[in-house]
């Protein structure tokens, strides 16, 4: 028997089959395209994502046919939802968090509830990136789609629904909608009443790790699965990443490196949640009981992909060399002369209109220096937030790296040098896939405890220690970085 983990990101999907001893038996990945039909709009073709997801599942199941899958779970990016009919017809594209549609509703929400009172119900940092503003936009601008939709499901639960399960929403994803009451672990009556969105159009809330059904016989036949494969409610990708990195106790911290860079500290629920509010930190359910997480994130991976597509689209690396590793060969060893403000689509703490900035360009600036500066800017962005974590007792002695970016030696060294904290690379860096598979095993009694699952599945590969000289240089650079946004804010808000 084996376990199947599925992980959906904003630019591609992965699947992996794992033996019960943690051995990876098969992995597959497919990209899909982010669409920009109008300036400020970002969405995914829902049919393409579902098609590519079926493709990676079928591929890994075929490669591991000698050891049949008995259970699966799904990790996925947050906020984006899909309108779907009860007959499982996908009705529209999926609006992403970086899309600016619906931003006018955020001010209305704040005016009605107040930021602090809203945080008491749904402890997130307000902005247009969550599901609620997009749902309201859809209702106003595509009323036929809104009317025809029996359910609005986020991607982890949408895939489970398409595989044959009932429509549910796991609690970590429900939190990303702005319609969820954290303390009640259910949809908020107050927020539903204000929005006018019927509870019936949202999936019943379940905790991550709940067995929610089995793969339908017709989908099992299409994908090559045995009959009766159990489906376990998954979670927000960063929560599954944390599990797949061993983040199963308070005090651990994961640094996810995918389309977004995301720092995820794991902790018990704070006695005074408003201390998190004062430090601009959100609170969300982990996929494990009685644990919570916060997210510090920016779109670092998407910016590196933007660099690749814009400045290196014609480059052909040598056979067997990843394009990103190939480009990393051009990076200078020391900190760059440039400053990059990584506000291309998502501003800090979702505060106001802004744009990305590259400062310090000269005629002798090399391409590799720009790429390294993008990587630097994404990490400098986090330094104030890490200080916030320290102030409330959430310090960490190391970061566990996960995601596709964690394979980059230079990327991990840059992060360690800037933050002055060691980075640990696990043997399996695709922690979303791994964490989803571990969750499937935990929920079907393959493992008695999370500790047992981590012991079998999570192994260390390499530790990247910070370079003291470069760290001192980055501390000086951070002082300049902190001046950049306040100085340019009046200009950026007009662009």
KAPE-V751262 format. One line per field, one symbol per residue. ss: DSSP state (2 for helix, 1 for strand, 0 for the rest). psi: psi as a letter, one per 30 degrees, with the letter a starting at -180 (. if undefined). A space follows every 50 residues. Layout:
# KAPE-V751262
ss->???
psi->???
This chain:
# KAPE-V751262
ss->01111111000111111110000111111110011000000011022222 22222222222220000011111111000011110000010001100000 00022222222220222222200000000022222222222022222200 11112222222220000111222222200110000110222222200022 21011100001111002222222000000111111122222222000000 00111110001111111000000222220000011000000110011102 22222222222000000000002222220000000000111000000222 00000011100000002222222222222200222222222000000111 11022220222222222220011111000022222222222220000002 222222200111110002222222222222222222222222000
psi->llkkkkjkafflllkkkklfgfkjfkllkkllkkkiflkfkklkjeeeee eeeeeeeeeeeefgffikkflllkkllleklkkklfghkkflljklffkg kgfffeeeeeeeekeeeeeeejiljklffleeeeeeeeeefieeeeefkf kjkleefeeeeffflljlklfeeefffggkjeefhlkkeeeeeefgkkef fkkkklkkfkjgalkleeeeeefgllkgkkkkkblkefeeeeefggiglk flkkjkibekkkkjkkllkkejffeeefghklkkklfkkgllllkjllhe eeeeeeeeeefgffkjllkgkkeeeeefffklelklflkkjhhefjlkgh jlkallkjkgklfgkleeeeeeeeeeefeeefeeeeeeeefgghlkflkk kllefffjeeeeeeeeeefgkkkkklejfifeeeeeeeeeeefggekele eeeeeefjkkekkjkkjeeeeeefeeeeeeeffeeeefeeeeff.
